């Protein structure tokens, strides 16, 4: 075992003792980042090339600073995104939301599908859809100026059109034309602040986390926006907390002009997102 791998083993134990959920992965990812190699190449780093800044990075993670803030990058499906303080770090659970959305758009048999991503944050969802659905026209909306700065970096050179605005009043010029509306909005109840993991509670922007006493305020607003934007037969896909399974589909009722409202599980089989189709008059 080379010096770096021995240090990674020690770092893993330190991170585990600090309550970090994935200590081995994070210790290796920090080592790869500091030394400018891939995780699978750590054994190639010569002892003489060991960089003591590794322990500075480990100490930051030990204090529960997000791994992605330390490295400045987050991986999402086939993307590497710039992230940091002021923008929500995309989570693996959201990848299943995007997977469902991609399948739904492909099933529509629309030549150039029009897609809107509300509360885009880093631009992760919008970029994934633009990349994986050829010829799609993707618009992304974000309210926070800080988050928008990261999104601008990430969407540069892509087909994503970025808009600074409120998801609840966005894009009236597209009313009745959109094929798919997708969103990972804030959905944590204010009453659950103390139970949120330190990485999110202390580092993700509150605007991206909390939404009223039951966590559903923004989702209720997005229901109205989605109904306004979608064409008849268009689909909305919206992420929610696993504890909100069964609640969100009831927001998309037949009385409000929706059909086929349903919940869907993530890869861990926990209710993670709801979908509905705008009813045909």
Beta strands, then each sheet from edge to edge (+ up, - down):
strand 1: 73-76
strand 2: 79-82
strand 3: 114-118
strand 4: 137-142
strand 5: 161-164
strand 6: 178-183
strand 7: 230-239
strand 8: 258-265
strand 9: 271-278
sheet 1: 1+ 2-
sheet 2: 5+ 4+ 3+ 6+ 7+ 9- 8+
end
